[in-house]
Amino acid sequence: MPMKREDYADAVPFHYPGASLSPARREQLDNLRVPIREITSDDLVYVMSKQIENNFQNIYSVIEELAGESQAKEIAYQVGLRYGGAGYRKVLEANDAVDGGSPRTMALYQDLVHYIRGPKHISALFAEYDEERCIVRRRECLYYSEDVPSNGKYTGEFERGACDGYASVDANLERTEVLTCRWRGDSNCEMHWVFRPNHVADEGQAGSEGPTT
C-alpha cells in the first residue's frame, strides 16, 4: 500500500517566514548586529526559533557543569517525556482519539509541531503514513546544534523521552524505530512510529497519496 500524506502537503506556494534568510543575514541576527528599525517578520521568526535551540543547548551545558553528565541526561529524558506526552495528548483529544491514535494522528501531530517550531524544524515536513506506521524524515533538528555536537547525547535522551511520552498517552502505539539521527552523526534523521495491527483507524478525511521522499 502506498504511503500517504495529508492534503496540505501539496499546497503551493509553500513559503515559510525566516526560511529564506541568507547566511549573512543570519550571522547578523545571531550576533545582534541589526538595528531594531530594520527587523522584519522573517527575522523575528528566525530569531525566536534560534533562541529555542540555544536555550536547549545552554541549559544542558549548565546542568552538566553543575551536576554531571548522568544527571543532565536524566533531566533531558524527563523533559522529553513530559513534552512529548503533553503535546501528543492534545492532538489526540482534538481528533477524538483519546482511546488510542493511529499513524494518521501521529502524522497530524508531527506535521503541526514541526510547522510551528520555526524554519529549522520545517525540514521534517511532511510526515507519511499507511495503516501500520508513520514516518518522518528530516535534514535538520531544532534540538540538535551543529555548533555544539558534544551536546547531541542530550538530544538523544530528550528524543527517547518524547517517544516514551507518546506511548504513555496512546494505547495503540507499539514502538518507535529510530533508523538515523543527526545527534548520532548521521546526515539526516528518519523515525518510524509503528502502531498495533488492530488499532482503530481515524474516521477523518484521509490524506492525499504522495511520493516517498
N, C-alpha and C positions, 0 to 999 in steps of 0.2 A: 504494500500500500504506500503510495507516495506521501511524503511529508507535506504538511500544510503550514501556512502562516495566516495570521489574521488579515482581513481586507485592508486595514490601514497601512500595511506594509507596502502596498502598491501605490499609495497616494503620492502624487507628484504635483509640484516640485517639493522636494524634501530639503528645506533649509533649516539649520539649527543655529540659534544665536551663539556666537562665540567660536563656532567650529572652524570658521574660515580665517581666523586671525593669522597674520603672518608670524613667523618665528621672531622677527624683530619686534613686532608689537607685543607679543607675549613676554619677551625679555624686558621690555619697558614696564609692563604691568607688574611682572614678578619683582622688579627692583624699585617699584614706586617712583618711576621717572616720567609719569604722565600728569600734567596739570589737571586739576579737578574739572575745569571748564571743558576739557576735551574728552572726558569719559563718555563712552557710548553704551547703549544697552548691551551690545555684544561684549564689550569689555567687562561689564558688570557680571554677566553670566559666567564668563571665563574665570574671573577673579573669585567669585563665590564658590565655584566648583573646585578651583585650585586650593582654596582655603580648607575645604573638607579634606582633601588629600594631605595637605600639610599638617592639619590637626591630627590626623590619624598617625602620621609618622612621628610627630613631635611627642605625642602622648606616650607612645610605647617606648620611645627612646628614653624619656624621663623615667618611666616605670622601671625599665631595665637598669638604669643607673642607680636608682634608689632601692629597688627590691630584688634585682636579679632577673636573669632571663626566664627561669622557670615560672616565677610569679607573673611576669609580663605575658607569657604565653597563656597562662590560665585566665588572666583578665581578658586577653584578646578573644579567647574561646567563649567566655561568659558574655562578653559584649555581643559577639556574633549570635549566640544562642537567643538572646533577648531580642536583638534587632531583627533576625530572620523570622522568628516565631510571631512577633507582634505585627510585622508588616504583612506577611503572607496571610495571617488570620483575617486582616481587614479585607483583603481581596476575596477570600473565601466567603466572608459574610456578605460582601457586596454582590456576589454572584450566587447567593443562596446555596452555598456548598459547604456549610459548616459541618456536615456529617462526613465529609470527605470530598476531595477535589479530583482532578483529572489532569492529564497532560495539557489540556487547553487552559484550565485555570492557572496552572503553573506558567504557561506561556504568557497569559494576560498579566500576571504579576511581574514576571521578568521584564517584559517589554515596558510596562509602566514605570517601574523603579529605575530601569536603565535610561529611560527617556527623561525623567525629571531630575537626574543627578548631575547633569552638565555635559559639556562637549566631549569629555574623555570617555565617559561611560556609553555614549551612543554607538561606539564601535560594536557593542553587543547586540544591536538591533539587526534583524528581528528573530525572535525565537521560532523554532519549527517544532511540530509535534505530529504524532499519529495516535493510534489507540493505546499505545503502550508507554511512550516516552516523550519527554520534552527536551529539546537540545538547544543549547546556547553556545555560540562561538563568538570570540571577540579578540581583537588585536591589542586592546588596552584595558586597564582596570583602574578604577578610581582609588582602590585601596592598595595598589602596588605602585611604588615610586621608583622610576628608573634612576633617580638621583640618590636613593638610599636602598640599594638592593639587599643590604645586610638585614633590613627590617622585613624582608619577604617572609621570614618564618612566622611573623605575627599576622601577615596577610593570610597565610595558610591556616593558622588557628582560628582567625576570625571567620574564614570561609567554612571551616569544619563546623564551627558553632552555628553559623547561619543555616547550614544544611540540616543539622540536627534540630534546629528550631523549626524548620519547615515540617520535618517528620513529626514533631511533637504536636502540631496542630492539624495534621492531615492524615487521617487513618488509612487513606488509600495509597499514600506514598511509601513505596517499598524500600528504595535505596537511591543514593546519589553515586554516580560514577564520574570521577574526575580524570579525564583522559590526558589533558595537557593543562599547564597553568603557568602564567608568567613568573610567579614567585619561585617556581622550581627551575627557572632558566629556559623554559620553552619560549618559542617566538609568539605563541598565541595561547588562548585558553579554549578548552572545549569541555563542557559539562553536560551530563545527561541525568535527568530525573526520571526514574523508572517506577511505574505505577503497577499495583497488583492487577492481575488479569481480570478479576471480577469487579473492578471499580465501576461505579455508576457514572456514565458519561454525562457531560453538560447537555442541557436542553436548549442552550442559547444558540445564536447564529454561528454556524461553522465558519472557520476561516477559509480564505482562498488558498488554492493549491499554489505552491511556489517552489522554485528550484532549490535544491540543497546547496548552500554556499560553503 
